[in-house]
């Protein structure tokens, strides 16, 4: 039994063009996540899908029961793959994610999804703090531009800054092609 799991976080319809909160590079990130998903299934790795849904109907995106809150077809779960519903940024907070991983004897994770600077960052840090060996496929993650006071930050810079911070102390941060080559 594999000790590795692929965690696919928040690759949901609202993050794609035409959705309520479209991210830059969502399609390319999902395509890379789908490649990793195919490989994980072929290896027999545990695959866990994490889906964010806000608890209020007046949320800016991922509203309860909406099509936008559903997992995107590119990474649709197979019947036997667990789907974890979360209501917070951190996929481990108030969810069965950790117990699911532990029940399967998982020691190593590959994390992909959205948004790089929020849910990917939070899950990666939490996973490392829980003692998992964590890898992030940086090109299977997407984000959007941000602003801080008068400073405008491009999506590419938000993503690069987040990945640099995670690579410093929390995870191996690698490209999808490199993961698939090993």
C-alpha positions in Angstrom: 0.0 0.0 0.0 1.3 3.4 -1.0 2.2 5.9 1.8 1.8 8.8 -0.6 -1.4 10.9 -1.3 -2.3 13.5 -3.8 -4.3 16.3 -2.3 -6.3 18.4 -4.8 -7.5 21.6 -3.1 -10.3 23.8 -4.4 -10.1 23.2 -8.1 -13.7 24.4 -8.4 -15.7 26.0 -11.1 -15.8 29.5 -9.6 -12.1 29.8 -10.1 -12.3 29.3 -13.9 -13.1 31.9 -16.6 -16.8 32.8 -16.3 -16.8 31.9 -12.6 -17.4 34.3 -9.8 -13.7 34.5 -8.7 -11.6 33.6 -11.8 -7.9 33.0 -11.2 -5.0 33.6 -13.6 -3.8 30.3 -15.0 -6.6 28.2 -13.6 -6.9 26.1 -16.7 -3.2 25.4 -17.0 -3.0 24.5 -13.3 -5.9 22.2 -13.6 -4.4 20.5 -16.6 -1.2 19.8 -14.7 -3.3 18.6 -11.7 -5.1 16.3 -14.0 -1.8 14.8 -15.2 -0.8 14.2 -11.6 -4.2 12.8 -10.8 -3.8 10.2 -13.6 -0.4 9.2 -12.4 -1.5 9.0 -8.8 -4.4 6.7 -9.7 -2.1 4.5 -11.9 0.3 4.1 -8.9 -2.5 3.3 -6.5 -1.9 6.4 -4.4 -4.6 7.8 -2.2 -6.3 10.8 -3.9 -8.2 13.2 -1.7 -10.3 16.1 -3.2 -10.9 19.1 -1.0 -13.8 21.3 -1.8 -14.4 24.7 -0.2 -17.9 26.0 0.4 -18.7 29.1 2.3 -21.5 28.7 4.9 -23.4 31.8 3.7 -25.4 32.3 0.5 -24.0 35.9 0.3 -20.4 34.7 -0.1 -18.5 36.2 -3.0 -17.9 32.7 -4.5 -18.3 29.0 -3.6 -21.8 29.6 -2.3 -23.6 26.6 -0.8 -25.1 24.3 -3.4 -24.0 26.3 -6.4 -22.4 25.0 -9.6 -19.5 27.3 -8.9 -18.7 25.4 -5.7 -18.5 22.1 -7.5 -15.2 20.4 -8.3 -14.1 21.2 -11.9 -14.6 18.4 -14.4 -10.8 18.3 -15.2 -10.1 16.7 -11.8 -13.5 15.1 -11.0 -13.3 12.6 -8.2 -13.6 8.9 -8.9 -16.3 7.0 -6.9 -13.8 5.6 -4.4 -11.9 8.9 -3.8 -12.7 10.9 -0.6 -14.0 14.4 -1.0 -13.4 16.6 2.0 -15.8 19.6 2.5 -14.2 22.6 4.2 -15.5 26.0 5.3 -12.1 27.5 6.2 -8.9 28.4 4.4 -6.9 25.5 6.0 -8.0 22.2 4.6 -7.2 20.5 7.9 -9.3 22.8 10.1 -12.5 21.2 11.2 -12.4 18.5 8.5 -11.6 14.8 8.4 -8.6 15.4 6.2 -5.9 14.4 8.8 -7.8 11.4 10.0 -8.3 10.2 6.4 -4.6 10.5 5.7 -3.7 8.8 9.0 -6.2 6.0 8.5 -4.5 5.2 5.2 -1.0 5.3 6.7 0.0 8.3 4.6 3.4 9.9 5.3 4.0 11.9 2.1 1.7 14.4 0.3 1.7 16.2 -3.0 -0.5 19.3 -2.9 -2.0 21.0 -5.9 -4.8 23.5 -6.4 -5.9 27.0 -5.6 -5.4 29.7 -4.4 -1.6 29.5 -4.1 -1.4 32.3 -1.4 -4.3 31.1 0.7 -5.5 27.5 0.7 -2.4 25.9 -0.8 -0.2 27.9 1.6 -2.3 27.1 4.7 -2.6 23.3 3.9 1.1 23.0 3.1 2.2 24.6 6.3 -0.3 22.6 8.4 0.7 19.4 6.7 4.4 20.1 7.4 3.6 20.9 11.0 1.8 17.6 11.3 5.0 15.9 10.1 4.1 14.9 6.6 6.7 15.0 3.9 5.2 17.7 1.6 5.7 18.4 -2.1 3.8 21.2 -3.9 3.5 21.1 -7.7 3.9 24.8 -8.3 2.6 24.7 -11.9 -0.5 22.9 -10.7 -1.6 25.8 -8.5 -3.2 29.1 -9.5 -3.9 32.5 -7.9 -4.8 36.1 -8.7 -3.4 39.6 -8.4 -3.5 41.3 -5.0 -3.1 44.8 -3.6 -1.6 45.9 -0.4 -2.0 49.5 0.4 -1.0 51.2 -2.8 1.2 48.3 -4.0 -0.3 46.2 -6.8 1.0 42.7 -6.9 0.7 40.6 -10.1 -0.6 37.0 -9.8 2.8 35.8 -11.0 4.5 37.6 -8.1 1.9 36.5 -5.6 2.4 32.9 -6.7 6.3 33.2 -6.8 6.4 34.7 -3.4 4.2 32.1 -1.9 6.1 29.2 -3.5 9.5 30.7 -2.4 8.3 30.9 1.2 7.0 27.3 1.1 10.2 26.1 -0.5 12.2 27.8 2.2 11.0 25.7 5.1 7.8 23.8 4.4 7.9 21.7 1.2 9.7 20.7 -1.9 8.3 22.9 -4.6 8.7 21.3 -8.0 7.2 21.3 -11.5 4.7 18.7 -12.6 7.0 17.4 -15.3 9.7 16.8 -12.6 7.2 14.9 -10.4 6.0 12.8 -13.3 9.6 11.9 -14.3 10.3 10.3 -10.9 
